[in-house]
């Protein structure tokens, strides 16, 4: 099998780190990992399981699931911080930034050596401490709120660090991935290998892109090969999920990190091996490479070094798959009465929407609230209680919505309320994707706490994983008022007396959360 032959090239037995490799990075990247009181239980587990690879383990844990739900593999939110006015003010200011700016700040903090996590755009204790650390070093007010001058200084410091390593994000044509390459770490042009290319440099530095045939069913066997210990190799971190896996290992003076994801074009990933420099400076670089990784990019990137070879055979050189046929997913809707469903999906974008692929009629729209009421024959579901009370900041939630095309599937994810005292709007922190509008938010008593009001213009992935981030939402109370104003009695009840798991909430809501789609024009 192709998989066996590909794995037969282990990245072990390379030379010991050289002074040249260390000189390329000396003083650029710091190794301090944020810790101490307030660190999440997940981060503590990472510290115990992978002491030799703290930065990478922290990033993987921030992208990995909580124990409450399998679907939380897309990214569980951090636990709520204790009440801290400075922290709350910093988070509020950060959440007001556009998503691209939030992620750019975190990426820059990685390069300055202050942040050891995934650049998801979500705010938590790691981000707060990273900003404060940078501000202290800059000699300005260390309140966790980046003023324009602070941001300019941060961007300049990150740019200098990137330039020192020749870091550039490229579209690698043989594997089809997009990834950041620290060009000055390698002293040879990239060479073709089956399904990808390989960069090599002093001290055993290596970056290899990977493309293989297969799908989710092939990941476990591949994972078993990458996680296996052997002569000169000790695995320090490993995690397997339905559509991706990560492994990290020590290689006698070097470290290696591998991520492989499954998608419509097969299996794609990368392996980054680098010298274990004094102070672990290069762990930060590994995080930057992992954060830049896109296994199935949706838009082309510019330039980048290419291997001296033609297209690789097999799936890596196949033409991009044709756009999926069928209807376009607009979002999700919650059935609130026989034949009635409420949604925040963009109904104005479609002349003939459907609910559960049944023709639907728009009965009412509240543009200010972003809500729409739809009528479709055959809609039946249990009346779920709607929460009329306000959510506490940091309250644990469950997000339930449709995602994927051409056949949307119901997805469940752990979420968290973002409702600081005095805030005029509700936001939720959850790992959602394109088509998120109308995703139903439940509190842990099984009550409808609101509907997600935002959407992503494109599928969003960080290091091959859907990241959790902050989303605007319409509260349960606002949904109840809208329904009552349009002759629909919202579900009532106090919900469960005991906290429910994500699986229990999803089971109780079966058939109540459906896809809102727009048929494609012939």
Residue, then its C-alpha position, 0 to 999 in steps of 0.5 A: x500500500x502507498x501508505x506503508x511505503x510513505x511511512x517507511x521513510x522515518x525522520x530519525x538518525x539525522x545529524x546533531x544540532x550545529x552552531x549554524x542552526x542555533x545562530x539562525x534563531x538565537x535571540x529571536x524566539x523566546x521559550x517561556x510558556x505561560x503558566x502558573x495560577x489560572x492555567x486551564x486543566x487542559x493546559x495542565x494535562x498537556x504540561x504533564x504529558x509533554x514536558x519536552x514540547x510545551x509550546x506545541x502541546x499547548x497549541x494542540x490542547x487549545x485546538x483539541x476537544x474537551x471531554x464533554x463531547x466528541x464534537x468538541x474536537x473542533x476546539x473547546x473554549x477555555x474555562x471562565x476566568x475568575x472575575x477580574x475587571x482588568x481581564x474583562x476590559x481587555x477581553x471586551x476590547x479584544x473581542x471588538x476587533x475584526x477576526x483577522x486582527x485578533x488572529x494577527x495579534x496572536x500570531x505576532x505574539x507567537x513571534x515575539x515569544x509571548x504566546x504559546x497557543x493556537x491563533x484562533x482569534x479567541x481571547x483567554x488567559x494565555x492571550x491576556x498574559x501574552x499582551x501584558x508581557x509584551x506591554x511590560x517589555x515595551x514599557x507601556x501601561x500593562x493593562x492587556x489592551x493594545x493601543x495603536x502605538x502598542x500594536x504598531x510596535x508588536x507588528x514591527x517586532x513580529x516582522x523583524x522575527x519573521x524576516x530574520x528566519x525568511x518566514x513566508x507562507x507558500x502554496x506548495x503545488x505537489x501536496x496542495x497544502x499552504x504552509x509557512x516556510x522558514x526559508x533561512x533555516x534550510x540551506x538547500x532548495x526543496x526537493x520532490x518526494x512522493x506527494x510533496x516536497x522536502x526542505x532540509x538544513x543544518x542540524x537536521x532541520x527538515x520540513x516535508x509536505x505530505x499528500x496521500x490517497x485515503x480518507x478518515x478510515x485510513x487515519x488510525x493506521x497512519x496515526x499508529x505509525x507516526x506515534x510509534x516509539x523506536x530507536x532514537x525516537x520517543x513520542x511526547x504528544x499524540x492525539x487522534x480525531x475523526x478527521x486529523x491527528x497530531x504527533x510530536x516526538x524527541x529524536x535525540x537532539x531534535x524534535x519533530x511535529x506532524x499533523x495530517x488531516x483528512x478532506x475531500x482531496x485525500x490526506x494532507x499534512x506536514x512534518x517539521x523536524x528541528x534542532x532542540x536548541x538551548x532554551x527551546x527557541x525553535x518550539x515557537x517556530x514550530x507553533x508558527x509553522x503549525x498555525x500557518x498550515x492549511x491542508x485544503x486551502x480554498x483560495x490560491x496563495x502567492x509564490x514561494x519556493x518550488x521543488x525542481x520537479x513536475x507535478x507528482x502523480x496521484x491525488x497531489x497532482x489531480x485537478x481541484x475538485x469541482x464545486x459540490x453540486x446541490x443547494x447552498x447551505x444558508x444556516x440552521x433553523x429551530x423548529x418552534x411549532x408544527x410547520x414553523x421554524x425560526x432562524x438567523x440565516x440570511x433569507x434575503x439572499x435566497x428567493x426560494x429557501x428550504x427547511x430540511x429540503x422542504x419549500x419554505x415561505x418567509x412569514x416574518x422578518x425582524x431586521x433589527x434582531x436578525x430573525x426570520x420566521x419560516x413556514x414549511x409543511x411537515x416540520x415537527x419536533x418537540x417544543x424545547x424550552x426557551x430561556x428568558x433569563x440572561x446568561x452569566x459571563x462564561x456560562x457553559x453552553x452547547x452549540x447545535x447546528x448544520x455544517x458541510x456540503x452538499x449534505x449538511x450534517x448536524x454538529x455538536x460543539x462545546x461553547x461558552x457565553x461571552x456576556x460581561x456585565x453591562x454588555x449590550x449584546x450576547x456573544x458565544x465562543x464556539x468552533x463554528x464554520x461557514x453556515x453557522x448562522x442559526x446555530x442553536x445555543x443551549x444552556x446546560x439545562x437543555x434550554x434554548x439560550x439563543x441563536x448564532x447571528x454571524x457567519x464565516x465567509x469561508x471555511x476557517x481552519x487553523x493548523x488543520x483544525x476548526x478554531x473556536x472564536x467569538x460569535x454574535x448571538x441573539x439571546x433566547x429572550x429576544x427569540x421568545x419576544x419575536x415568536x410571541x409577536x408573530x403568534x407562536x408561543x415559545x416553549x416554556x419550562x425550567x429545563x433539567x434540574x441537573x446539568x446535561x451533557x452535550x450528547x443528552x442535549x443533542x438527543x433531546x433536540x433531535x429533529x428540531x434543528x434543521x438545515x436552511x438551504x437555497x436551491x442552486x439555479x439550473 
